[in-house]
Amino acid sequence: MGYVAHPLCIQAAKEVQHYIGTMDAWQEELSHGKMFGVLVVEDTTHHQLGFLAAYSGLLGERNDWDYFVPAVFDFQQPDGYFKQEEAVISAINKTIEKKVHSEQLSAAHQALDDARQAMTQDLENWKTTMREAKKRRDHIRQSTDMDQGQAMRSQLIHESQWMKAELHRKKQHHADLISRLQAIVDKEEASIQQLRQLRHEKSDALQRWLFQHFEMLNIHGERRHLIDIFAHTASTIPPSGAGECCAPKLLQYAFAHHLRPVAMAEFWWGASPVGELREHLHFYPACRGKCLPILQYMLQDMDIEDNPFEQSLETPPEIVYEDEALLVVYKPAGLLSVPGKKCATSVWSFVRSHCDAADGPLIVHRLDMATSGLLVVAKTKDVHQHLQAQFARHTVEKTYVAQLQHALPDTCPPNGTIHLPLRADLLDRPRQCVDYTKGKEAITRYEVIGDDRVLLHPLTGRTHQLRIHCAHPAGLGVPIKGDTLYGTPADRLYLHAATLRFTHPITGERMTFTKKADF
């Protein structure tokens, strides 16, 4: 069930791909991309092997095409409860849209805006009149003699008081008008909000009803619906589309028909989705966000081979440099930087045993498990803090060597800078995706040093930054060789942190370390 497809799955996938290619009516939709899956199964009664095929979600607005296994739960029936409730929600949507864009609401907003502008203009004009009147009164007071002054001053005071009272009356008049107009707008907005709340409640209820009808079988013949399965996950509720992916469909059919799963694989057909990296006909693991909790339940107690690309190697790190403050170590490909859930062997554990007298070690930065290269490790908290500050200021320089999956096109400039903002794919961790709206800034300088070799200088340190910047069409457009997430598996990931340059926290010396790649 790992990233590398079993030979039987590859053979089955070729048959499915041939079949897909003959279906002309699907080609337009499939050109935008869809995931397909195959499950090699054994009929234990007759001891025969065969395979099942599935597609993710809907195809041509249907989930019941011949040749493919059916949906776990068919909620697409025109006269079924789901479609009926969906129609009600759609009608509410249309009513909301009609009200939001109605002439009545538009006129109410316009009247309110006009009243506010009129108030502002009227009050400003009156205040200008009051200032001019005050200047006139001040002039009169200064030019009036004492005999006439008492009567005149009384008249001027009366005028001032009247003008202030008139300002108050104007404010009250405008406030009353605006209050009445605001009430009209509020009434219309409240009606829309009530409809939105009704839509939200109906959508949530329908989604819950749907998830309760996705009853998943496991190998023991037990059933649990999706709400129960996801209750103890971080999200606590199933994500939209859960249960509709290839893997759950395939296993559901196999268990329902007493077929023993042998091997499973999923492949992508068509163009890559926006922001993600999917290559036509390449194999990919089931998504973690939607499928992992379901598959863990369905496959519990089954004897499944571990993914070879998730196994930690036993090759220990190599100490390249050491003093009383820090170490620089070489991490081989396949070794974790810090202990993982299933594997305690890591750079941290190795250095911890080596530096048992220090109040560290403290990992300053990490390399992906599949990446080899240089790491600096602090022995004390003060050194750790100093080095972390250098990383935060981007004064630590790193150079990676990468061998690509194939040669770069002749049109690729010999050097340049890649700007592709990244964020986590929340439904398929640990994968990352390009997101120009919500992604974090990610910048990489590159230098081409061979047909399929590049030097990479990350100016930021985002997860999988170099791997995506190489693989994405808006980057170099060629995955790193052996990239199981964004390219094609090989014996290893051909990415190596070759050079590390930083300022020593104690001596202030600028230090450079180099470790040549072994590929």
Secondary structure, 3 states (H helix, E strand, C coil): CCCCCCHHHHHHHHHHHHHHHHCHHHHHHHCCCEEEEEEEEEECCCCEEEEEEEECCCECCECCCCCCCCCCCCCCCCCCHHHHHHHHHHHHHHHHHHHHCCHHHHHHHHHHHHHHHHHHHHHHHHHHHHHHHHHHHHHHHHHCCHHHHHHHHHHHHHHHHHHHHHHHHHHHHHHHHHHHHHHHHHHHHHHHHHHHHHHHHHHHHHHHHHHHHCEEECCCCCEEEHHHHHCCCCCCCCCCCCCCCHHHHHHHHHHHCCEEEEEEEEEEECCCCCCCCCCCCCEECCCHHHHHHHHHHHCCCCCCCCCHHHCCCCCCCEEEEECCCEEEEEECCCCECCCCCCCCCEHHHHHHHHCCCCCCCEECCCCCCCCEEEEEEECCHHHHHHHHHHHHCCCCEEEEEEEECCCCCCCCCCEEEEECCEEECCCCCCCEEECCCCCECCEEEEEECCCCEEEEEECCCCCCHHHHHHHCCCCCCCCECCCCCCCCCCCCCCEEEEEEEEECCCCCCEEEEECCCCC
